[in-house]
Amino acid sequence: MIKTIDRRILPRSILLLVLLGSVALAGDRNPFSCYQIQYWGDNPTSESTISFMVSFDEVAYNFNDESDLVITETGTVTHTIVTYLGGGQNFPVDIEGVTGVGTMTIAVSTESDVQNGSGDPLDSSVTSVVVNINNPVPDVPVAGPIGISVLVLCLGVFLMRNKQ
């Protein structure tokens, strides 16, 4: 004997199954992450440009601003600008105008607007290796013995010419 389904219950049952399936699918999204940040260069370095390759496990969007990075600098290390190249899953990133003595690391900020193609935000990021930097700002002498002698000589010539 075949049982019949009450037609009044069927639409509610289907709706319940669809809603439960949607909730399960929404909780099952794959995490989006930056899984590798590779440093390109000598360590320690005295270069003024520090280069990294930042790799995501999916195509990344909006990875294009300094606020997308967490740059940690120790000692007297500073930088002036960040340049992004490429796109997709791999981004060459240059930290330029680096001076000082200390260390630098970078990571991708999970608080930024970086997202995958589904609009999911970045869940996690690795941190680069510690880059040891030895690029002190050179001391520029204001005036050494030769500079003072030249200054006195120029002042003397000026005074002699304007004496008349």
C-alpha positions in Angstrom: 0.0 0.0 0.0 1.3 3.4 -1.0 0.8 6.3 1.5 -0.1 9.6 0.2 1.5 12.9 1.4 -0.8 15.5 2.8 -0.5 18.4 0.3 -0.9 21.0 3.0 2.3 19.8 4.8 4.5 19.4 1.7 5.2 23.1 1.0 6.2 23.7 4.6 8.5 20.7 4.6 10.2 21.8 1.4 10.7 25.4 2.8 12.1 24.0 6.0 14.6 21.8 4.1 15.7 24.7 1.9 16.2 27.0 4.9 18.2 24.4 6.8 20.3 23.7 3.7 21.0 27.4 3.3 22.1 27.8 6.9 24.4 24.8 6.5 25.9 26.1 3.3 26.5 29.6 4.7 28.5 28.1 7.6 30.5 25.9 5.3 32.5 28.6 3.3 36.1 27.9 2.8 38.5 30.2 4.7 40.4 32.8 2.5 44.0 33.3 3.5 47.4 34.7 2.7 49.4 31.5 3.0 52.9 32.7 2.0 55.0 35.9 2.1 58.4 35.3 0.6 61.2 37.8 1.0 63.4 38.4 -2.1 66.8 39.5 -1.1 69.8 39.2 1.2 69.4 39.0 4.9 70.8 41.1 6.4 70.4 43.9 3.8 71.4 47.5 3.3 69.0 47.9 0.3 66.6 50.8 0.3 63.9 48.7 -1.4 62.7 45.5 0.3 60.8 43.1 -2.0 58.2 40.4 -1.1 55.9 38.0 -3.0 52.6 37.8 -1.2 50.5 34.7 -2.1 46.8 34.0 -1.5 45.0 30.7 -1.7 42.4 32.3 -4.0 42.3 35.3 -6.4 42.5 38.4 -4.2 40.8 41.7 -4.8 41.4 45.1 -3.3 45.0 44.3 -2.3 46.3 47.7 -3.4 47.0 50.0 -0.5 49.4 50.3 2.3 46.6 49.9 4.8 46.2 46.3 3.5 49.5 45.5 5.2 50.7 45.2 8.7 54.3 46.5 8.5 56.3 46.0 11.7 59.5 48.0 11.9 61.9 47.9 14.9 64.9 50.0 15.8 65.3 53.1 13.6 63.9 51.4 10.5 61.4 53.5 8.4 60.0 53.4 4.9 58.4 56.0 2.6 56.1 54.1 0.2 54.6 50.7 -0.7 54.3 49.6 -4.4 52.0 46.8 -5.5 52.4 44.9 -8.8 50.5 42.1 -10.4 47.3 40.6 -9.2 45.4 37.4 -9.0 46.8 35.1 -6.3 50.4 36.4 -6.3 51.4 40.0 -5.7 55.0 41.4 -5.8 55.2 44.1 -3.1 58.0 46.6 -2.7 58.6 48.5 0.5 60.6 51.5 -0.8 62.7 54.3 0.9 63.8 51.9 3.6 66.4 53.4 6.0 67.6 52.7 9.5 69.0 49.9 11.5 66.6 47.2 12.9 64.1 44.7 11.5 61.0 44.6 9.3 58.2 42.1 8.8 55.0 42.3 6.9 51.6 40.5 7.0 48.3 41.1 5.2 45.8 42.9 7.5 42.6 40.9 8.2 41.0 44.2 9.0 41.4 45.6 5.5 39.1 45.4 2.5 41.0 42.5 0.8 38.5 39.9 -0.3 38.1 36.9 -2.6 35.9 36.6 -5.7 32.9 35.7 -3.5 33.3 38.8 -1.4 34.6 36.9 1.6 37.1 38.8 3.8 40.6 37.6 4.5 40.5 35.2 7.4 44.2 34.8 8.1 47.7 35.8 7.0 51.2 34.4 7.7 53.9 36.9 8.6 57.1 37.2 6.6 60.5 36.3 7.8 62.3 38.9 9.9 64.4 41.0 7.6 67.4 42.5 9.3 68.1 46.0 7.9 71.4 47.8 8.2 70.9 51.0 6.1 71.7 53.9 8.4 70.9 57.4 7.3 74.3 58.9 6.5 75.5 61.8 8.7 75.9 64.9 6.6 78.4 67.3 8.2 77.1 70.8 8.4 80.6 72.3 8.0 83.9 70.6 8.4 87.3 72.4 8.5 87.4 72.8 4.7 83.8 74.1 4.6 84.6 76.7 7.2 87.7 77.8 5.4 85.8 78.2 2.1 83.1 80.1 3.9 85.6 82.5 5.5 87.4 83.0 2.1 84.0 83.8 0.3 83.1 86.2 3.1 86.4 87.9 2.8 86.1 88.3 -1.0 82.6 89.7 -0.6 83.7 92.2 2.0 86.7 93.3 -0.1 84.5 93.9 -3.2 81.9 95.8 -1.3 84.4 97.9 0.7 84.4 100.6 -1.9 
